[in-house]
Amino acid sequence: MNSETVAVNPTAPVAEDDALLLTRVHSGEESAMTSLYDRYSRLVYSVALRVLRDAAAAEDVMQEVLMQVWRSPSTFASTRGSLGGWLAVVARNRAIDLLRRRRPTDSVDDIALASNFNLADEAERSSLMEHARTAIQQLPRAQRKTLEMAFFDGLTHSEIAEMTGDPLGTVKTRIRGALTSLRKALQP
Amino acid sequence: MMPSDQNTVMFPATGAGHLDPADLSVYAMQLVSGDQAAAIAGHLSHCPDCRAELARIHGDLALVAMTVDLDTPSPASRQRLLSQLAREKRIAVPAQSASAQLVQPQVQTAEPQQAKPIAAFGRSGSVLSMEERKPKRRAGLIILTGLGWAAAAGLCLVAGSLLRDRQNLRRDLASQSGQIDRLTADAAQAHQLMDALTNPGAMRVSMRMPATEKPPQTPSGGVTYNPDKGSLVFLASNMAPLEQYKAYELWIIPADNAAAIPAGTFHPDRQGNAAVVMPDLPKGIPAKAFGVTVEPDGGSQSPTMPLVMFGN
């Protein structure tokens, strides 16, 4: 087990901004949802679009994920980490569910996310995305392709192993290695 | 998950009694089968260390998600969300009270029905008469108690059935509301599009590449722009593919020589076709010309020369 400690930064002003936004969502302010839409719709939509390659279906996923916040704002607690990151991961999972024509495989409650990035801030979000793209491009090609096949195409490690001819253990190790490298490359 | 995987991958705990982080990674991506997922979930339920590692992996996955090229959803999606919010606001409040009405009575009615017969027997009759009627009373007690429980069970079944029906109806309603919202938004967008294309006040500008060297296929595009309504439709063809992390950006050059206004980024498809349809623009800005530049993905606040397309 990796003993590295990654904590949510509770004092960051922009994180509070997300927390305040959620408080307003909780109290039923529709304007808070439009702010949430303006802040994260492109990210959520783009993740779903990358998985589904279908604009209408991606918009459906985005609508579902954002409405999930409206229906159960307490589903995401500030202790769960970055709201933007959480939305992106939930959007990816819902898109994969749709891609594989299966029922949602887990409750969104199951996703706790340790992150100290404040994606509420547009500048920091853009900077992080730029750095993340650079970092993923710098991964060894086989590692990057394996990660993308798993994350964006929703292929299981068995399916990836069949397609690439690599042993199952190698596939899992590549995925793990890619995630660890990304984490290290983007450590603030 | 493939059957071979189930035979070969057992997700054992490591020597320290924790799950292998590589297994947790595929679990976090929801790529393991139901049985294996259940086994991992079982371990996670009593292992805070593994839960913390899973949270870190979810954080890593968020970083992977951040590597996507940003696209913009259609303007109609915002309206669709607002419509859905308005609908669910109206539905959500009565739905909760309805839920309370359905669930609470089964608790409230069940208790009196099972308690009443027993309490009534305790309060009535002398000791002697109670002795004399003991077998009969005991039988009556059993029957009435049974009836009470049966009534409570019946109410539970009815309440459960009503609750299920309500949930089904609510799901159907939400689904149909979503479809209606989407159709309404699509219709509104189509109406806006038609208006933008056919409005007599709209200006139409053809755009060409100003380069001196002519490529085999010259990029070309056309803008239909209505300044009063801030509506714009841009269609282009033969656009060259872009480097990674780059996007084309359309600019409105105002008639009063003010700073160029960004009118949306776009990427051409494999055939070189591209479109910018009804971007969010301020109203009442007459245009002198239009231009297209290559910008970092996500767009810029001011155009980066040179222009790859220009028209006035």
Interface residues (C-beta under 8 A of the other chain):
Chain A: M1 N2 E4 V6 G28 E30 M33 T34 Y37 S41 R42 L43 Y45 S46 V47 L49 R50 A55 A58 E59 M62 Q63 L66 M67 W70 R71 G81 S82 G84 G85 W86 A88 V89 A91 R92 N93 I96 T105 D106 I111 A112 L113 A114 S115 F117 S126 L128 M129 E130 A132 R133 A135 I136 Q137 L147 A150 F151 G154 L155 T156 H157 S158 E159 E162 L168 K172 T173 I175 R176 L179 T180 L182 R183 L186
Chain B: M1 M2 S4 D5 T8 V9 T14 A16 H18 P21 A22 D23 S25 V26 M29 Q30 L31 V32 A37 D49 C50 R51 A52 E53 L54 A55 R56 I57 H58 G59 D60 L61 A62 L63 V64 A65 M66 T67 V68 D69 L70 D71 T72 P73 S74 S77 R78 R80 L81 L82 Q84 L85 A86 E88 K89 A92 G178 Q244 Y245 G298
